Amino acid sequence: MSLHSDGFGLIQDIDVRLTVELGRKQMRLRDVLALGESSFIELDRLTDEPLDILVNGKMIARGEVVAQGNRFAIRVLELVGASGHTGSGSSMTAEPSVEVHQ
């Protein structure tokens, strides 16, 4: 076993869940069940607002959706630390996913 000088050698291969949140909407179950193929759900976020990037449910950054070839990607605009400190970031590619939170 070899350790990297940055101290993260032991944990680099741990799987984490990356979530990109476009917005939220609180709905009654009957309204969710009534959704169809052409339904629209208005979210609580504007189109030009940054998206939240979460790792294991904790927000770590804000970003924006960009097209990269024929896939979607997320450009990290700012990193969010535990103390609320933000800094500029780089690009991070993620497959889009949709989760319903109640």
HELIX and SHEET records of a PDB file:
HELIX    1   1 LEU A   29  LEU A   33  1                                   5    
SHEET    1   A 5 LEU A  18  GLU A  21  0                                        
SHEET    2   A 5 LEU A  51  VAL A  55 -1                                        
SHEET    3   A 5 LYS A  58  GLN A  68 -1                                        
SHEET    4   A 5 ARG A  71  VAL A  80 -1                                        
SHEET    5   A 5 THR A  86  GLY A  87 -1                                        
SHEET    1   B 5 LEU A  18  GLU A  21  0                                        
SHEET    2   B 5 LEU A  51  VAL A  55 -1                                        
SHEET    3   B 5 LYS A  58  GLN A  68 -1                                        
SHEET    4   B 5 ARG A  71  VAL A  80 -1                                        
SHEET    5   B 5 SER A  91  MET A  92 -1                                        
END                                                                             
